[in-house]
Amino acid sequence: MIHHTMIVSFDGDIPDSALDQYLKDIEDVMRASGAIQTFAARRHIRVPADDHSPVFVASAVVQLGLADVDALNASFAAPGAADLIERWQAEYPYRVVWVNHEALA
């Protein structure tokens, strides 16, 4: 299994309800694609050291579990993914970094 772990950082404040909806929208699109085997998402837990982050502070982390590289590549082209990104970027701009990796434990 390959894990695709995304760290999402919204540029400004985002209401809790909007962040919950964003995470649900990602889950819905990814599950509908049939490309993923697992999905997990969690909010960032804020601590004082976040004020000193050299890059950005996360809003949430999302992890997809996929069978192989072909499934990972398919997830990037999932129907509705581009529209989801465009819609959310228009209302709440954000940045994402990700890593593709084998299980950590």
C-alpha positions as CSV (number, residue, x, y, z in Angstrom):
1,M,0.0,0.0,0.0
2,I,1.1,3.5,-0.8
3,H,0.0,6.4,1.4
4,H,-0.5,9.9,0.0
5,T,-0.3,12.3,3.0
6,M,-1.3,15.9,2.4
7,I,-0.7,18.8,4.8
8,V,-3.2,21.5,4.1
9,S,-2.8,25.1,5.2
10,F,-5.5,27.7,4.6
11,D,-4.1,31.2,4.1
12,G,-6.5,32.9,6.6
13,D,-9.0,31.9,9.1
14,I,-11.5,29.3,8.0
15,P,-14.6,28.6,10.1
16,D,-14.7,25.1,11.7
17,S,-17.8,24.2,9.8
18,A,-16.1,25.1,6.5
19,L,-13.0,23.1,7.3
20,D,-15.2,20.1,8.2
21,Q,-17.0,20.5,4.9
22,Y,-13.7,20.8,2.9
23,L,-12.5,17.5,4.5
24,K,-15.8,15.8,3.8
25,D,-15.8,17.0,0.2
26,I,-12.3,15.5,-0.3
27,E,-13.4,12.3,1.2
28,D,-16.5,12.1,-1.0
29,V,-14.6,12.7,-4.2
30,M,-11.8,10.3,-3.4
31,R,-14.2,7.5,-2.2
32,A,-16.4,8.0,-5.3
33,S,-13.3,7.7,-7.6
34,G,-12.7,4.1,-6.4
35,A,-9.0,4.8,-6.4
36,I,-8.5,4.7,-2.6
37,Q,-8.6,2.0,-0.1
38,T,-8.5,4.1,3.1
39,F,-9.1,7.8,4.0
40,A,-8.3,9.6,7.2
41,A,-8.3,13.4,8.0
42,R,-7.7,15.3,11.1
43,R,-7.5,18.9,12.2
44,H,-4.1,20.4,13.2
45,I,-3.7,20.7,17.0
46,R,-2.4,24.3,17.5
47,V,0.5,24.9,19.9
48,P,2.5,28.1,20.7
49,A,5.5,26.8,18.7
50,D,3.3,27.1,15.5
51,D,4.1,30.9,15.6
52,H,7.7,30.0,14.6
53,S,7.0,27.6,11.7
54,P,9.5,28.3,8.9
55,V,7.1,27.3,6.1
56,F,3.4,27.4,7.2
57,V,1.1,26.1,9.9
58,A,-1.2,23.3,8.9
59,S,-5.0,23.5,9.1
60,A,-5.4,19.8,8.6
61,V,-3.8,16.6,7.5
62,V,-5.4,14.1,5.0
63,Q,-4.1,10.6,4.3
64,L,-5.2,8.4,1.4
65,G,-4.3,4.7,1.3
66,L,-3.9,3.4,-2.2
67,A,-3.0,0.0,-3.6
68,D,-0.2,1.1,-5.9
69,V,1.3,3.9,-8.0
70,D,-1.3,3.4,-10.7
71,A,-4.1,4.0,-8.1
72,L,-2.2,7.1,-6.8
73,N,-2.0,8.5,-10.3
74,A,-5.7,7.8,-10.9
75,S,-6.5,9.7,-7.7
76,F,-5.1,12.9,-9.1
77,A,-7.5,12.6,-12.0
78,A,-10.5,11.7,-10.0
79,P,-13.8,13.0,-11.4
80,G,-14.7,16.2,-9.5
81,A,-11.2,16.7,-7.9
82,A,-10.3,19.7,-10.1
83,D,-13.7,21.3,-9.5
84,L,-13.4,20.8,-5.7
85,I,-9.9,22.4,-5.7
86,E,-11.1,25.4,-7.8
87,R,-14.2,25.9,-5.7
88,W,-12.4,25.8,-2.4
89,Q,-9.4,27.9,-3.6
90,A,-11.8,30.6,-4.7
91,E,-13.5,30.9,-1.3
92,Y,-10.7,29.9,1.1
93,P,-7.2,30.0,-0.6
94,Y,-4.9,27.3,0.7
95,R,-1.6,25.6,0.1
96,V,-0.8,21.9,0.2
97,V,2.4,19.9,0.5
98,W,2.3,16.1,0.2
99,V,4.4,13.1,0.5
100,N,3.9,9.6,-1.1
101,H,5.2,6.9,1.1
102,E,5.0,3.4,2.5
103,A,3.4,2.8,5.9
104,L,5.3,4.6,8.7
105,A,4.7,1.8,11.2
